[in-house]
Amino acid sequence: MSDAALAPTGTAGPAPTGKPRLDHGIHPGGVIAFLLVLVAGLCYAVYSLIADMNAVHQEPLAVGAFVLLGLALLIALGFEFVNGFHDTANAVATVIYTHSMPPLVAVIWSGTFNFLGVLLSSGAVAYAIVTLLPVELILQVGSGAGYAMIFALLLAAIIWNLGTWALGLPNSSSHALIGSVLGVGLANQLMGGQDGTSGVDWNQAFGVFKALAFSPICGFVLAALLLLALKFAVRRKDLYEAPKGDAPPPLWIRGVLILTCTLVSFFHGGNDGQKGMGLIMLILIGAAPTAYALNRTMTADATPAFVQTSQAASTVFASYAGAGPRPDAAQARRTVAAALKAKELNRPEVFGALAALATDIATSVKSYGSIQQVPAGATSNVRNDMYLASDAIRLLPKSGATVSEADAKTLKGYTELLNAGTRYIPDWVKVCVALALGLGTMVGWKRIVVTVGEKIGKTHLTYAQGASAEIVAAGTIGLAELYGLPVSTTHILSSGVAGTMAANGSGLQLATVRNMALAWVTTLPAAILIAGTLFFILRHVF
């Protein structure tokens, strides 16, 4: 990969005709405002963390544990910050290169809607990433191995993102993070038990691979088809022309381009912001389980439905367990954990253990009055039991188990309740991730913008090309969030721009496309190698 081929072209003085000026300085007041928001966000995170711990009467953390927690949270927020200036530059490239918005305004606008996207996100994508991690490490996330996992995968993703950013390559932060997760899982399996829970859940990983592999193809093909459809349906010559000088486009075209930039930014925040949320929750669960291992926002009103559904699920499990004595709760945990390790769940004794586990969960919650009231000493056990049951139900079909339609519906409802009790994201975590992603958008965006705007096609980006690429990106990312799939904003949008260039007959700059493809192909193995190496080193530190 050549730095010269990918370096930013913005220089002092007038920009070439049709190209935006990217070299405007930042007013000192803007820098001060940026730093004030950053400091305010960090103070808010510390205040909220302490308040949550005091609310459940958790004992104060030792100084070393608190420092370790703070470092882990800073690295996780650092990943989202890098994600902001690395990935979100794709969203603003089209409005900048069509002169629909001035660069600084576009970046602030995009950062704002990234912020809102994170705040209003569902949280489904957050745990799609978490389920790729080894079950063994998730259940022991507060241990030294858990911290080594978190530090290794986040640092590996940040290192790769910064490296590709330095070369101006529109690489995917999602791709890098997933590669890092796989690297940690493989390293843990090689170093440890060589069993099912110590490594990667490849069935889940392949589902994520499909989403990542499909997204650039989807972006290329759909953006190309949309541009061709626009040419057929909208006979406006100015829509298919490159900008002339620094003049903004006609008002209606400008409105469309700003709308598509807004949607891409919003959905990018909703999808990519969640990846850091899931990892932050693992950090919090490990360091302060009493406050975060269970969803303390679930009130006593939800207890009767939870207990009833748990008992119904226990009855379903028992019907497939056959005759024989039922194990106690401790033996049931061991049986389910062993079955998850071996990935052999379709056995009568496993169904019997799941029946006992569901009954014990229902009894515990009922005796305490609600999930909110589970005492500190029992929190980790209740949470681990709920996680084991949920993971076992998820993997039952993949183990060859078949249940009736009615039983499947019961188990699905039970899984949703288990997940509601263990998979939640406090508002302050959303706010902090939203700030990190939004502020990151306003830093270091020029390199990627130049690549997308100038170095993919041989001609200047037209209004219709920019709108087509962003409409496809916004729609694809929005649907992915709806279905809880982690996809890449970078892959979808940059491939969409390439698709419009191909459909328009503009030609592609093969050097850039080759380097982008090379980055796409090498990201997984590179991130796996970096994360695996870091995990090996950190396991000997913690």
C-alpha positions in Angstrom: 0.0 0.0 0.0 1.4 3.4 -1.0 1.1 6.4 1.3 1.6 8.7 -1.6 -1.4 7.2 -3.4 -3.6 7.6 -0.4 -2.4 10.8 1.3 -4.8 13.7 1.8 -4.7 16.3 -1.0 -6.0 19.2 1.1 -3.3 21.9 1.1 -3.2 25.6 2.0 -4.5 28.0 -0.6 -7.4 27.7 -3.0 -8.8 24.2 -3.7 -8.8 22.9 -7.2 -12.0 23.5 -9.1 -14.8 21.4 -7.9 -12.9 20.1 -4.8 -13.8 21.2 -1.3 -11.4 23.1 0.9 -10.4 20.8 3.8 -7.6 22.9 5.3 -9.7 25.4 7.3 -8.3 25.8 10.8 -10.3 25.3 14.0 -11.2 28.3 16.1 -9.7 28.1 19.6 -13.2 28.3 21.1 -14.1 25.1 19.3 -11.1 23.4 20.8 -12.0 24.6 24.3 -15.7 23.5 23.8 -14.5 20.1 22.6 -12.3 19.6 25.7 -15.0 20.8 28.0 -17.5 18.3 26.6 -14.8 15.5 26.8 -14.1 16.3 30.5 -17.8 16.6 31.3 -18.5 13.2 29.8 -15.7 11.5 31.8 -16.9 13.2 35.1 -20.5 12.0 34.3 -19.2 8.5 33.8 -17.4 8.4 37.2 -20.3 10.0 39.0 -22.8 7.5 37.5 -20.6 4.5 38.2 -20.2 5.5 41.9 -24.0 6.3 42.2 -24.9 2.9 40.7 -22.6 1.1 43.2 -24.0 3.1 46.1 -27.6 2.4 45.1 -27.1 -1.4 45.6 -24.8 -1.0 48.6 -21.8 -2.6 46.8 -18.6 -2.4 48.7 -16.2 0.2 47.4 -13.6 -1.1 45.0 -10.0 -1.4 46.1 -7.7 1.2 44.6 -6.1 -1.2 42.2 -9.4 -2.6 41.0 -10.8 0.9 40.5 -7.8 1.9 38.5 -8.1 -1.3 36.4 -11.8 -0.6 35.8 -11.1 3.0 34.8 -8.4 2.0 32.4 -10.7 -0.6 30.8 -13.5 1.9 30.4 -11.1 4.5 28.9 -9.8 2.0 26.3 -13.4 0.9 25.5 -14.4 4.6 25.0 -11.2 5.1 23.1 -12.2 2.4 20.6 -15.5 4.3 20.0 -13.6 7.6 19.6 -11.4 6.0 17.0 -14.4 4.4 15.4 -16.0 7.9 15.1 -13.2 9.6 13.2 -12.4 6.4 11.2 -15.8 5.2 10.1 -18.0 8.3 10.2 -15.9 10.1 7.7 -17.6 7.9 5.1 -21.0 9.5 6.0 -19.8 13.1 5.4 -17.6 12.5 2.3 -20.6 12.8 -0.1 -22.0 16.1 1.3 -18.5 17.6 1.5 -17.6 16.7 -2.1 -20.9 17.9 -3.5 -20.6 21.2 -1.6 -23.9 20.5 0.1 -22.4 21.4 3.5 -19.1 23.0 4.5 -16.7 20.4 5.9 -16.7 21.6 9.5 -20.5 22.0 9.6 -20.9 18.5 8.0 -18.6 16.9 10.6 -20.4 18.6 13.5 -23.8 17.7 12.0 -22.8 14.0 11.5 -21.3 13.8 15.0 -24.6 15.1 16.5 -26.7 12.5 14.7 -24.2 9.8 15.6 -24.8 10.8 19.2 -28.5 10.6 18.8 -28.2 7.2 17.0 -26.4 5.7 20.0 -28.8 7.1 22.5 -31.8 5.7 20.7 -30.3 2.3 19.8 -31.9 -1.0 20.8 -28.9 -2.8 22.3 -29.4 -5.9 20.1 -26.2 -5.5 18.2 -24.2 -5.0 21.4 -24.8 -8.6 22.5 -24.3 -10.0 19.0 -20.6 -9.2 19.5 -20.6 -10.5 23.1 -22.0 -13.9 22.1 -18.9 -14.4 19.9 -16.7 -14.4 23.0 -15.8 -17.7 24.8 -18.4 -18.6 27.4 -15.7 -19.4 29.8 -14.3 -15.9 29.8 -17.8 -14.3 29.9 -18.7 -16.2 33.0 -15.4 -15.2 34.6 -15.2 -11.7 33.2 -14.0 -10.2 36.6 -11.0 -12.5 36.7 -7.5 -11.7 35.3 -8.4 -13.7 32.2 -11.4 -11.5 31.7 -9.5 -8.3 31.9 -6.8 -9.7 29.6 -9.6 -10.5 27.1 -11.1 -7.0 27.2 -7.7 -5.2 26.9 -6.4 -7.5 24.2 -9.4 -7.2 21.9 -9.9 -3.5 22.3 -6.3 -2.6 21.9 -5.9 -4.8 18.8 -8.9 -3.2 17.1 -7.6 0.3 18.0 -4.1 -0.5 16.7 -5.5 -1.8 13.4 -7.9 1.1 13.0 -5.2 3.7 13.5 -2.9 1.9 11.1 -5.4 1.9 8.3 -6.5 5.5 9.1 -2.8 6.6 8.8 -2.9 5.2 5.2 -6.3 6.8 4.5 -8.0 3.4 4.0 -11.7 3.2 4.6 -11.4 0.1 6.7 -14.1 -1.3 9.0 -14.0 -0.9 12.7 -16.6 -3.7 13.0 -14.3 -6.0 11.0 -11.3 -5.2 13.2 -13.3 -5.7 16.4 -14.7 -9.1 15.3 -11.2 -10.2 14.2 -9.9 -9.2 17.6 -12.7 -11.2 19.4 -11.8 -14.3 17.3 -8.1 -13.8 18.1 -8.8 -13.8 21.8 -11.0 -16.9 21.5 -8.4 -18.8 19.6 -5.6 -17.8 21.9 -7.6 -18.8 25.0 -8.4 -22.2 23.5 -4.8 -22.8 22.6 -3.6 -21.8 26.0 -6.3 -23.4 28.0 -8.8 -26.2 28.1 -9.2 -26.9 24.4 -12.9 -27.2 25.0 -16.0 -25.7 23.6 -16.5 -22.9 26.1 -12.8 -21.7 26.0 -12.8 -21.0 22.2 -14.9 -19.4 19.5 -18.5 -20.1 18.9 -18.0 -20.7 15.1 -21.7 -21.1 14.4 -22.3 -17.6 15.7 -19.1 -16.3 14.0 -20.2 -17.5 10.6 -23.5 -15.7 11.0 -21.5 -12.5 11.6 -19.2 -13.3 8.7 -22.2 -13.5 6.3 -23.3 -10.0 7.3 -19.9 -8.6 6.9 -19.3 -10.4 3.5 -22.8 -9.4 2.2 -22.6 -5.7 3.1 -20.0 -4.6 0.5 -21.6 -6.6 -2.2 -25.0 -5.2 -1.2 -23.6 -1.6 -1.2 -22.0 -2.0 -4.7 -24.9 -3.6 -6.5 -27.8 -1.7 -4.9 -26.1 1.7 -5.2 -25.3 1.0 -8.9 -28.9 -0.1 -9.5 -30.3 2.9 -7.7 -28.3 5.3 -9.8 -29.4 3.6 -13.0 -33.0 3.8 -11.8 -32.6 7.5 -11.0 -31.3 8.1 -14.5 -34.3 6.4 -16.0 -36.9 8.1 -13.7 -35.5 11.6 -13.0 -34.5 13.5 -16.2 -32.5 16.3 -14.5 -29.2 16.9 -16.2 -27.8 18.8 -13.2 -28.4 15.8 -10.9 -25.8 13.7 -12.8 -23.1 16.4 -13.1 -20.1 17.1 -10.9 -20.2 20.3 -8.9 -18.9 23.4 -10.6 -16.5 25.4 -8.5 -17.6 25.9 -4.9 -21.3 26.6 -5.6 -23.7 24.4 -3.6 -26.2 22.2 -5.6 -29.8 23.2 -6.2 -31.8 23.3 -3.0 -33.8 20.1 -3.5 -30.6 18.1 -4.4 -28.9 19.6 -1.4 -31.8 18.6 0.8 -31.6 15.0 -0.4 -27.9 14.8 0.2 -28.1 16.3 3.7 -31.0 13.9 4.5 -29.0 10.9 3.4 -25.9 12.0 5.3 -28.1 12.5 8.4 -29.6 9.0 8.1 -26.2 7.3 7.6 -24.8 9.1 10.6 -27.8 8.2 12.8 -27.8 4.6 11.8 -24.1 4.3 12.0 -24.3 5.5 15.6 -27.1 3.1 16.3 -25.2 0.1 14.9 -21.5 0.8 15.6 -22.0 2.5 18.9 -23.5 -0.7 20.3 -20.4 -2.7 19.8 -18.5 -0.8 22.5 -21.6 -0.8 24.8 -21.5 -4.6 25.0 -17.9 -4.7 25.9 -18.3 -1.9 28.5 -21.1 -3.9 30.1 -18.7 -6.9 30.4 -16.2 -4.7 32.1 -18.8 -3.4 34.5 -20.2 -6.8 35.2 -16.7 -8.1 36.0 -15.7 -5.2 38.3 -19.1 -4.4 40.0 -21.3 -7.5 39.6 -23.8 -6.4 42.3 -24.6 -3.2 40.4 -24.4 -4.5 36.8 -24.6 -8.3 36.5 -28.4 -8.2 36.7 -30.9 -5.7 35.3 -31.8 -3.8 38.5 -34.3 -1.7 36.6 -36.7 -4.7 36.4 -39.2 -4.1 39.2 -41.3 -6.4 41.3 -44.2 -6.0 38.8 -42.3 -8.2 36.3 -41.7 -11.0 38.8 -45.0 -13.0 38.4 -44.6 -13.2 34.6 -40.9 -14.1 35.0 -41.6 -16.9 37.5 -44.5 -18.2 35.5 -42.5 -18.4 32.3 -39.6 -20.0 34.1 -41.8 -22.7 35.4 -43.4 -23.2 32.0 -39.9 -23.6 30.5 -38.9 -26.1 33.2 -42.0 -28.2 32.3 -41.0 -28.1 28.7 -37.4 -29.2 29.5 -38.7 -32.0 31.8 -40.9 -33.4 29.1 -37.8 -34.1 27.0 -35.7 -35.4 29.9 -37.4 -38.8 30.3 -37.7 -40.7 33.6 -35.0 -40.5 36.3 -34.1 -38.3 39.2 -33.6 -34.6 38.8 -30.3 -33.1 39.7 -29.9 -30.4 42.3 -29.0 -26.9 41.2 -25.2 -27.3 41.6 -25.2 -30.5 39.6 -27.4 -29.0 37.0 -24.9 -26.1 36.5 -22.1 -28.6 36.0 -24.1 -30.7 33.6 -25.2 -27.7 31.4 -21.7 -26.2 31.5 -20.2 -29.6 30.4 -22.7 -29.9 27.6 -21.9 -26.4 26.4 -18.2 -27.3 26.3 -18.8 -30.5 24.3 -21.6 -28.8 22.3 -23.7 -31.9 23.0 -27.0 -30.6 24.4 -29.5 -33.0 22.8 -29.4 -35.5 25.6 -32.0 -36.4 28.3 -29.8 -35.6 31.2 -29.1 -32.1 29.8 -32.8 -31.4 29.5 -33.2 -32.6 33.0 -30.5 -30.3 34.2 -32.1 -27.4 32.3 -35.4 -28.1 34.0 -33.7 -28.0 37.4 -31.8 -24.8 36.5 -35.1 -23.1 35.3 -36.8 -24.1 38.5 -33.9 -22.8 40.6 -33.9 -19.5 38.8 -37.7 -19.1 39.3 -37.4 -20.0 43.0 -34.5 -17.6 43.6 -36.3 -14.6 41.9 -39.6 -15.4 43.7 -37.9 -15.7 47.1 -36.1 -12.4 46.7 -39.2 -10.7 45.3 -37.7 -9.5 42.1 -34.4 -9.4 40.1 -33.9 -6.0 41.5 -33.8 -7.4 45.0 -31.3 -10.2 44.4 -28.6 -9.7 47.2 -25.0 -9.1 46.4 -23.9 -12.6 47.5 -26.3 -14.3 45.1 -26.0 -12.0 42.1 -23.2 -13.7 40.3 -24.7 -17.2 40.7 -28.2 -16.0 39.5 -26.7 -14.2 36.5 -24.5 -17.1 35.5 -27.4 -19.5 35.8 -29.5 -17.3 33.6 -26.7 -16.9 31.0 -26.1 -20.7 30.9 -29.8 -21.4 30.4 -30.1 -18.7 27.7 -27.0 -19.9 25.8 -28.1 -23.6 26.0 -31.6 -22.7 24.6 -29.9 -20.8 21.8 -27.7 -23.7 20.9 -30.3 -26.5 21.2 -31.4 -26.4 17.6 -27.7 -26.5 16.4 -27.2 -29.6 18.5 -30.0 -31.5 16.7 -32.7 -31.0 19.3 -36.2 -30.7 17.9 -39.2 -29.4 20.0 -42.8 -28.8 19.1 -43.9 -25.4 17.8 -45.7 -24.6 21.1 -42.6 -25.6 23.2 -40.3 -23.6 20.9 -42.6 -20.6 21.5 -42.4 -21.1 25.3 -38.6 -21.4 25.2 -38.3 -18.3 23.0 -40.4 -16.3 25.5 -38.2 -17.6 28.3 -35.0 -16.6 26.5 -36.3 -13.1 26.0 -37.0 -12.8 29.7 -33.6 -14.2 30.6 -31.9 -11.7 28.2 -34.0 -8.9 29.6 -32.6 -9.8 33.1 -29.0 -10.0 32.0 -28.6 -7.9 28.8 -29.3 -4.3 29.5 -27.4 -1.0 29.0 -27.7 1.8 31.6 -28.4 5.3 30.1 -25.1 6.7 31.3 -23.2 4.1 29.3 -25.2 5.1 26.2 -24.4 8.8 26.8 -20.7 8.2 27.2 -20.4 6.0 24.1 -22.5 8.5 22.2 -20.1 11.3 23.3 -17.0 9.3 22.4 -18.4 8.4 18.9 -19.7 11.9 18.3 -16.5 13.7 19.4 -14.4 11.2 17.5 -16.3 12.1 14.3 -14.9 15.6 14.7 -11.3 14.5 14.7 -9.1 13.1 12.0 -11.8 12.7 9.4 -9.9 14.3 6.4 -7.9 11.2 5.3 -10.9 9.0 4.8 -13.0 11.7 3.3 -10.3 12.4 0.6 -10.1 8.7 -0.2 -13.9 8.3 -0.6 -14.4 11.6 -2.4 -11.4 11.5 -4.8 -9.6 8.2 -5.0 -12.3 5.6 -5.6 -13.6 6.8 -9.0 -11.7 8.5 -11.8 -14.1 11.4 -11.9 -15.5 13.8 -9.3 -18.5 12.5 -7.4 -21.8 13.7 -8.8 -24.9 14.6 -6.8 -26.8 11.4 -7.9 -23.9 9.2 -7.0 -23.5 10.6 -3.5 -27.2 10.3 -2.8 -27.4 6.7 -4.2 -24.5 5.5 -2.1 -25.9 7.0 1.1 -29.5 5.9 0.6 -28.3 2.3 0.2 -26.0 2.7 3.2 -28.6 4.2 5.5 -31.2 1.5 4.5 -28.8 -1.4 4.9 -27.4 -0.3 8.3 -30.9 0.5 9.6 -32.2 -3.0 8.7 -29.0 -4.5 10.2 -29.7 -2.8 13.5 -33.3 -4.0 13.4 -32.2 -7.6 13.1 -29.3 -7.2 15.5 -26.6 -7.8 12.9 -23.2 -6.0 13.1 -22.4 -4.6 9.7 -19.8 -2.1 8.4 -20.7 1.4 7.5 -17.3 1.7 5.8 -17.8 -1.3 3.5 -21.3 -0.4 2.5 -20.7 3.2 1.7 -17.3 3.0 0.0 -18.4 0.0 -2.1 -21.6 2.0 -2.8 -19.5 4.9 -4.2 -17.5 2.3 -6.3 -20.8 0.8 -7.5 -22.1 4.2 -8.7 -18.8 5.0 -10.4 -19.0 1.6 -12.3 -22.7 2.2 -13.2 -22.0 5.7 -14.4 -19.1 4.5 -16.6 -16.8 6.9 -14.7 -14.2 4.3 -14.1 -12.5 3.1 -10.9 -9.0 3.9 -9.6 -7.8 0.4 -9.4 -4.9 1.1 -7.0 -7.3 2.4 -4.4 -9.9 -0.3 -4.9 -7.1 -2.9 -4.7 -5.8 -1.4 -1.5 -9.3 -1.3 0.0 -9.9 -4.9 -1.0 -6.5 -5.8 0.5 -7.4 -4.1 3.8 -10.8 -5.9 3.8 -9.0 -9.3 3.3 -6.2 -8.7 5.7 -8.2 -7.1 8.6 -9.5 -10.4 10.0 -6.1 -12.3 10.1 -4.2 -9.2 11.2 -6.7 -8.4 14.0 -6.7 -12.1 15.0 -2.9 -12.1 15.2 -2.6 -8.9 17.1 -5.3 -9.7 19.6 -4.1 -13.3 20.1 -0.6 -12.0 20.8 -1.7 -9.3 23.2 -4.0 -11.8 25.0 -1.0 -14.3 25.5 1.1 -11.5 26.9 -1.6 -10.0 29.2 -2.5 -13.5 30.5 1.0 -13.6 32.0 0.5 -10.1 33.5 -2.9 -10.5 35.2 
